[in-house]
Amino acid sequence: MVKQGLDQTTCRACVRTTITGGGWALCIGAGASRPIFPFWSVLVERLLRWTNLKFPAVQIARLLKECTLESLVQATVTRNNLNAYQAGQVLSKLLYDDLKGKIGGTDWLLVKKLFKDSSLGRMRDQDATDMLGLMLSNYPQATSLQLAESLTRAIEADIAPTSIISFNAEPLLLALTNSYLRVNSTVPKHKLIDVSLRGISYKHRQRIPFHFCHGLLSLPGEKARKDASSLDKLVFSETEYLNLAGSSFSWQSAIFLEAAMHNTIVFVGLSFSDPNLRRWLGFVQSNRVAELNRIGRKIEASTRHYWIRRPPTSLNERRWIEASVAHLGVRLVWLRDWTETGSTLRSMLDL
């Protein structure tokens, strides 16, 4: 049996009720950074155009249809003989082009400053205020702004996530959350979030680890600092995906499996097409169901995680999507519009 998806009303407290038994984690993908940053498919399309400004649009469209996005990134790296640093700089420029072009000038200097180091303890009140004002004036409906506000409220209510897992290679949500905490909360203005870039990254037991599981790009034109970027963890090309998928152990899998085993995960901005994500959730759900059966709890459907997204127009398609992740232990929470992301998360946390 597949559990039908919830909405903003019926999802109330669905995550809050699990907190006494463990906790919750937030997992974000590229959609959580829209419209400030482009979708993954758009980024790959721009990468193809970067290789050849005269690349016919019809040929790009065919390649995007016939090949996986990761294989096209790999082909770009191979054909241009790019090393990790060079590939990172190209991807960084294409990723940040829209934001830099829209704001520019001194505003871009502020973004660079806070993206390079958004630590709450070192952040100035005026910089945090300016950052939030800049984003609100240019991207008032941005999902990341809604999430940053909701995370701030959760921290104030003492139901902070045990971790934040990002499959993005930019620190947008981190910078905005620390900015919200700086100017719109009563919490002590010391460090509350630890940046986690690799297995040896420092993590304080009383802080929220923000895991960049697909690596973190340095800003365009900036040197790749070890404490502010992780090109060695980038998962963009097919080689990087295959290395991660074929490994019996990886830092990314350990981070994700630990969160999925012991917490309720709320997914935002993901398509659930990532084979690694599905594989990890499949492991956890299979083990969960088997153990429940062993202790005599016969179940027809067991879901512990939630995927926030907009529904298709067809009710039939909606039911198929619900069924496509039910075996992974995931239940849908349907939005009428992306502007409901923050209020829906707060409803799930009963805030």
N, C-alpha and C positions, 0 to 999 in steps of 0.2 A: 504494500500500500504506500502511495506517495502522499505526503502531507502537502496540502495546498498552501500557496504562498500567503503571507500576511500583508497587511497594509499599515499605514501610519497609526491607525486606531487599534487594530488587533495585535500589533506587535508590542504594545505597551508592556514594559517590564520583562520582556522575554529574555533579555540579557541580565538584567538586575537580579533575577531569581537564581541565576547560576553562580553568582559571585561568592556566596558562602561556601560553595563547594570547590572553588578554585579561583577563577578570575576571568578576565576577558582580554583579548588582544585585538588590535586594529591592523588589518592588512590592506595596503593600498596598491593600486596599479596606475597606469598612465591616465585613465579617465578621471582620477581624483585631482589631477593637475590641470584639467581643461577649464577654461580656454587659454590659460596662461602659457601652457606648453602644448605642443602638438601631439596628436595620437601617434602611436608607434608606426602605423602604416604610412602616415603622412611624412614622418621623419625618414623612413626608408625611401619613399618617393623622392624626397629632396636630396637624399644621398645619391640616388641614381642621376639626378640632374647635375649634382656637383661634379660627377665624373665626366659629364659632357653637356654643356649648356644647350647644345643643339639636339639633344636626345629627343627623338620624336615622341610626342605624348602617347600616341597609339601603341608604340613599342613598349613604353614604360607600363602602360595599362595591361598589356599582355603578359609582361614579366611578373607583375604583381599578382596576376591571376594564376599563372602557371607555376610559380616558385614560392617557397616559403619566404617570409621576411628575413629570417635568420640566414638563409642560404644566399640571399641577395646582398646582405651585409658582408657575408664571407666572400662573395664574388668581388665586391668592391675592394675589400682589403687585399685580396689575392692579385687582382688585375693592376692595382696601383702600388703593390709591394709596400704596404704600410706596416710599420711596427706598432706596438701597443700605444705608445705615446702619440704618434702621428694620427692613428685612427681615433684616439680619444679626443684630440684637438679638433678634428673634422666634425665628429659627432657633437661635440660641445658647441661649436659655432652654429651648426644647423639647429640644435635644440634651443639655443638662446636667442636666435635671430629675431623671432617675433616679439619677445619681451623687450629686448634691447631697442628694436626699431620703434616700438610703441611709446616707451617712456623716455629713453635717451638722456643725455646731459647729466646734470647733477643727480637726478633720480637714479640713473643707472649706477652711479658711484655708490649710492646708498645700498642698492640691491647687492652689488658686489661685496660691499663691506659686511653686510649681515649674512649673506650666503656663505662667505668664507669663514665667518665665525659668528654664529648666532647664540652663543652661550648666554644663558639668562643672567648669570652673575656678572658678566662683563658688558652686557648690553645697556646702552644709555636710554633713559626714558624718552628723550626726544627722538632718537633714532627709531625706537619701537613705534612711537606714535606716527612718525612720518612714513614708516613702512606700511602700517595698516591703512593710513589715509591714502597712500599711493595706490595700493591694491584695491581698496574700496572704490576709489574714484574711477579707476580704469577697468576693473573687473568685479563689479558689485555682486554678481551672482556666482562667483567662483566657488566650486565645491571645496577647495582647500581652505578658504576663509570660513566656510560653515563648519568644517571639521575642526579647525583650530579653535573656534569658539566653543564647540561641544567638548573638545578635550579639556579646555580650560575649566569649564563647568564641572566636568567629571573629576578633575583633580581637586577642585575646591570642595566637592561633595565627598571626598575620600573614596571615590570609586575609580581611580585612575586605571588605565590599562596596565597589565603586567609588562607589555611590550608593544612596540609599533614596528611592523614589518613592511618594508617598502621594496617594491619591485621596480622603482623608478631610480634614475641615476642623477637626480637633482634634489636639493634640500628645501624645496618650497614649503612643505608642511611643517618641517622642523623650524624654519625661520619664522613662519607666521604664528605657530603655537607659542614659541618663546616670546614673540612680540605681544600676543594677547595676554600671556601670563604677566608680562612686565607692566602693562598699563591698565588692564581690565580685570585684575584679580587682587585678592587680599592675601594670597599665599606669600610666604617669605621669598624674597628676591635672591635666592641662591640657586645653584644649579639643580634642576629637577630631571633633566633628560641627558643621558649619555649617548654620544654618537658611537655606533658600533659598525665598524668597517671591515673587520676580519676577526678571526677567532681569538686573537691576542689583544683585541681592543679592551681598554679598561672599562669595567662596569661596576658601579657601586650598587650594593644590594638594596639601597633605599631610593634609587633613581630608576627612571623608566628607560630601558634601552631602546634606541631607535636604530633598528638593523637595516642597513642598505644591502639587501641580499643580492642585488644585481649590480653592485658596485656604485661608485659615486664619481662622476666626471668633475674635473676641475673646471673653473670658469674659462670662457674663451680668452686665449692669450696668456693665461696664468700658468705658472709652473705647477706641476702635479705634486702637491705636498702630501706626505704620508699620513698626516693627521687630519687632512681635509679632503682627501680623494683616495680612491682605491681602484686604480686601473687594472690591478691584478685580479679583481673580482668582477669585472665587467662581464655581463652575459648578454651580448648583442649578436655576435657572429655565430654561425652554426657550429664551428669548432668548440666555442665556449659552451654552447648548449649541450653538445654531445659529451664533452668532458664532464659536465655536471651530472648529466643523466647516467653516464656510465660508471660513475664513481660509487663504490660501496659506502663511502663516507665523505661528506663534505660539510663545511661550516654551515652552508645554507640549509642543507637537509636537517642538520642537528637543531638549528634555530627553529625551523618551521615545525618539525616533528614534536619538539618539546612544547611549543605553543599549542599545537593541535591536540596533543595528548592530555594536557592539563588545564586547558582554557577553552572558553567559547571564543571563536574568531569571528569578527565582523569584517566582511570583505566589501571594499568600495573601489570602483573604477577598474575592475578586472573583467575579462571576458570569459574566463575559465577554459581557455583553449590551450593554456600552457601545460604540456604533458608532464612536466616535473611536479607542478602543483597538484594535478589530478592524481599522480602516482603516490605522492606523499599522503594526501588525504585518503586515498584508497587503502593504504597500509593501516592508517590509524583507525579508520572505520571498520575494516575487516577484523582487526584485533578487538575493537570495542564490542562488536556484535557477538563474536565468538566467546568473549569472556562473560558477557551478559547471559548468554545461553548456558554456559557452564555452571553458573550459579542459580540456574532455574528461572531466570527472567526471560520468558519467551516473548519476543517482540515482533511486531509486524513492520514497524518503521521507527528508526532511531535517528534523530537529527540533533546536532549540537551546535552547528555553526550557521551563520546567516550571511546571505549575499544580497546586498542592497543594489537594486538596478531598476531601470525603467522597463515596463512590460511591452511586449509586441502588441500590435493592434488586435490580433486574433486571439481569442480565448483558447483555441485549440493549440496554437503555438506556445502560449503561456504554460499550458499543462505539460507540453513536451519538454520545455526548458526546465520546469520543476522536476520532471522525472530524470532529466539528464544529469542532475547532481545529487539526487536523493541517495543514491548508493554510496556517495562520498560523505554522507552525513551533513549535507548542506540544505538549508531551507531558504526559500526566496522571501525577501521583503520588497514588495513592489512600490515604486514611487509613481506619482502622477507626473512629476516634473523633477529635474535635478535640483531645483531650488528647495526641495523638501529634504535634501540629504541631511542637513544638520538637525532639523526638527525631528526627523525620523530616528536618527541615532539617539537623540535625547529621550525620545519616547521609549526606545528599547532599553535605555538605562534608567527609565523612570525619573528623569530629572525635570 
